[in-house]
């Protein structure tokens, strides 16, 4: 029995069967998919306004829930288009056609796929989303887990430098919105702090949402959108505070230094400190998005950098920044009101 069902509730196979049997009339004139329509296919999937004719054995092998479904008595499926007679089962599914198209590409890749020396796989966000949504719905645990594991690489729970370039291949900046929703769907809460943080880097897209290739728009829930607005304000303030704490730590005379200051310790004198805080405050105010995990040095033009600290003092300051980064990362879930143990 499905782990989410109770003795008084139907399991997923029964729910799917009811869904299929209730859809005993196929929508008028659905279109055949350009890629996944095989004349010798043994089953037709009707998803939204798209028909996929594929092979029942492949479907049952990868989706055991369909094998259970087909063991139940099935009604005759009627078509409004009397010219269509497929002489094979027709199943109507309440999913997104793009999800099935992306999933089928994994199991039936196009003919020009190289068999040897293939380039590293960089799946698109739409493919990852399809694997998670369909895998979660149809108990295809292995592909759901593999896709979630891939997201955990892109949205790690631990802070690391250098970070993965964002957005990675196949993703858009606003894909973070979809990742948040997938984390909510599957209960993978470890993805939430990083993905919500990425959402805080968005402009109008944070309210407009992420648009799929078929035009469907996916948005954050009102609760998560509110969390991002609150966190974005706090993270903006935290950016300047982090610079301040790093300066105080780096200028502490009791702190052991690997290399001496090349400017006879003038990098930490009152005049230099005044200039630093002017630079740091101006940098924090000029940022379009809160970027507390990016080094101050990386924001500065060369002439400002070279007249703020010497090279060895910049190294010291950078070490202190990274200590602050790690401490802030540990507090990041609290910025979004998240309880990862719940």
ABEGO torsion letter per residue (X at the ends): XBAABBAABBBAAAAAAAAAAABABBBBGBBBBAABBBAABABBBBBEABBBBBBAAAAAAABAAAAAAAABBBBBBBBABAABBAGBBBBBBBBBAAAAAAAAAAABBBAABBABGBBBBBBBAAAAAAAAAAAAAAGBAAAAAAAAAAAAAABBABBBOBBBBOBBBGBBAAAAAAAAAAAAAAGBAAAAAAAAAAAAABBAAAAAEBBBAAGBBBBBBAAAAAAAAAAAAAAAAAAAAAAAAAAAAAABAABBBABBBAAGGAAABAAAAAAAAAAAAAAAAABABBBAABBAAAABBAAAAAAABBAAAAAAAAAAAAAAAAAAAAAAAAAAGBBAAX
